[in-house]
Amino acid sequence: QVQLVESGGGLVQAGGSLRLSCAASRSGFSINPMGWYRQAPGKERELVAVITTGGSTNYADSVKGRFTISRGNDANTVYLQMNSLKPEDTAVYYCYCFSTRLRHDYWGQGTQVTVSS
């Protein structure tokens, strides 16, 4: 069982920045990839960014050039640096990972990001 613990959400004005962090509770589960999804009120959950252990990344078009995803040295931590935030970025952000060892995906409980105009 892998538990994901998120931190870093909050309220920020448009144009501001936030950094989200997510750590897997245990190592040794061959976690790959890790990433972030978000869900705004009344909308479906959508991919924000994902990163593999090899460093390959994929971003939603709406965040390209503004958000940067990275992994910690232990490969069980993932970060999302969010710059130039817009009100439409307001959502609950969920950390995600897939364990190739357990062949199962896992989700964090979510952290609220609110961008005021």
URKA-V411104 format. One record per residue. RES is the residue in one small letter. SS is DSSP state (~ for helix, > for strand, _ for the rest). Layout:
BEGIN
res: <RES	RES>
ss: <SS	SS>
END
This chain:
BEGIN
res: <q	v	q	l	v	e	s	g	g	g	l	v	q	a	g	g	s	l	r	l	s	c	a	a	s	r	s	g	f	s	i	n	p	m	g	w	y	r	q	a	p	g	k	e	r	e	l	v	a	v	i	t	t	g	g	s	t	n	y	a	d	s	v	k	g	r	f	t	i	s	r	g	n	d	a	n	t	v	y	l	q	m	n	s	l	k	p	e	d	t	a	v	y	y	c	y	c	f	s	t	r	l	r	h	d	y	w	g	q	g	t	q	v	t	v	s	s>
ss: <_	_	_	>	>	>	>	_	_	>	>	>	>	_	_	_	_	>	>	>	>	>	>	>	_	_	_	_	_	_	>	>	>	>	>	>	>	>	>	_	_	_	_	_	_	>	>	>	>	>	>	_	_	_	_	_	>	>	>	_	~	~	~	_	_	_	>	>	>	>	>	_	_	_	_	_	>	>	>	>	>	>	_	_	_	_	~	~	~	_	>	>	>	>	>	>	>	>	>	_	_	_	_	>	>	>	>	_	_	_	>	>	>	>	>	>	_>
END
